[in-house]
Amino acid sequence: MAAVRAFFFEHESALLNASRLLGGEQAYRRSRDLIEMVGESHRMTRRMRQRLVDLHALLTLKNVGDPDRVETACFAEIAPADPVVEDICLLADALYDVLGAIAQGELAPVAETDIGHAPCYKDAA
């Protein structure tokens, strides 16, 4: 929990902004709720782990390309040269490190395929 709390303490504002930018208001609310859950809990739950994986998927654009997902429309609004692109990539990398630390400390780790390091969309543009 210490690594997750430290991550959120350091990046809360940037994560919330990135969540809204990449997934709209619903993604913003999910991220805000996750931050609150982590702040109020004494141990990592399966639900929190899954929400962290979902947040990583949002930051790495896992669902971009599906025309039925809001992430696709949100992504289309971002200019590849926008400085926020690099910030989001750095957030995704930092969250990946947190997920890796969680997986190493768990008896039943999150599968590597669940947190596989997707290429940053800056590289895909």
C-alpha positions in Angstrom: 0.0 0.0 0.0 2.9 2.4 0.7 4.0 2.4 -2.9 0.5 3.0 -4.2 -0.2 5.8 -1.7 3.1 7.4 -2.6 2.3 7.2 -6.3 -1.1 8.8 -5.8 0.3 11.4 -3.4 2.9 12.4 -6.0 0.7 12.2 -9.1 -2.9 12.7 -8.0 -3.6 15.9 -10.0 -1.8 14.6 -13.1 -3.7 11.3 -13.0 -7.0 12.9 -12.6 -6.4 15.3 -15.5 -5.1 12.4 -17.7 -8.1 10.3 -16.8 -10.5 13.0 -17.8 -8.5 13.7 -21.0 -8.3 10.1 -22.0 -11.7 8.8 -20.8 -14.0 11.6 -20.0 -15.9 12.2 -16.8 -16.6 8.6 -16.0 -12.8 7.8 -16.1 -12.2 10.8 -13.9 -14.7 9.6 -11.4 -13.2 6.0 -11.4 -9.8 7.4 -10.8 -10.9 9.7 -8.0 -12.8 6.9 -6.4 -9.7 4.7 -6.6 -7.5 7.3 -5.0 -10.1 7.6 -2.1 -10.3 3.8 -1.7 -6.5 3.6 -1.4 -6.4 6.5 1.1 -9.0 4.8 3.3 -7.9 1.2 3.2 -5.3 -0.6 5.2 -4.6 -3.3 2.7 -4.7 -3.8 -1.0 -7.9 -5.5 -2.2 -8.6 -7.4 -5.4 -10.9 -4.6 -6.4 -8.2 -2.0 -6.0 -5.7 -4.1 -7.9 -8.1 -4.4 -10.8 -8.8 -0.7 -10.8 -5.1 0.0 -10.9 -4.8 -2.3 -13.9 -7.8 -0.5 -15.5 -6.1 2.8 -14.9 -3.0 1.6 -16.6 -5.0 0.4 -19.5 -6.5 3.9 -19.8 -3.1 5.5 -19.7 -1.6 3.2 -22.3 -4.6 3.5 -24.6 -5.5 -0.2 -24.5 -9.1 0.4 -25.6 -8.4 3.1 -28.2 -9.5 1.9 -31.6 -12.8 0.4 -30.4 -15.4 2.8 -32.0 -17.8 2.0 -29.2 -15.4 3.3 -26.4 -15.2 6.9 -25.3 -11.4 6.5 -25.1 -11.3 6.4 -28.9 -13.1 9.7 -29.2 -11.0 11.3 -26.5 -7.8 10.2 -28.0 -8.7 11.7 -31.4 -8.9 15.1 -29.7 -5.3 15.0 -28.5 -2.5 16.4 -30.8 0.5 14.1 -30.9 2.8 17.0 -30.3 0.9 18.2 -27.2 3.3 18.2 -24.2 0.6 16.3 -22.2 1.4 13.2 -24.3 4.9 12.8 -22.7 3.4 13.4 -19.2 0.8 10.7 -19.8 3.6 8.3 -20.9 5.6 9.0 -17.8 2.5 8.4 -15.6 1.9 5.1 -17.4 5.5 4.1 -16.8 5.4 5.0 -13.2 2.1 3.1 -12.7 3.6 0.1 -14.4 6.4 0.1 -11.9 3.9 0.3 -9.0 1.9 -2.6 -10.5 5.1 -4.6 -10.8 6.0 -4.0 -7.2 2.5 -5.1 -6.2 2.8 -8.2 -8.3 6.1 -9.1 -6.7 4.8 -8.8 -3.2 1.6 -10.8 -3.8 1.1 -14.6 -3.3 -1.2 -14.5 -6.3 0.3 -11.9 -8.5 -1.5 -10.0 -11.3 -0.6 -11.8 -14.5 2.0 -10.1 -16.6 -0.4 -10.0 -19.5 -2.8 -8.0 -17.4 -0.2 -5.3 -16.8 1.9 -5.8 -19.9 3.7 -2.6 -20.9 1.8 -1.3 -23.9 3.7 1.1 -26.0 3.0 4.7 -25.3 0.8 6.3 -27.9 3.4 9.0 -28.5 5.5 6.2 -30.1 2.5 5.1 -32.2 1.8 8.6 -33.6 
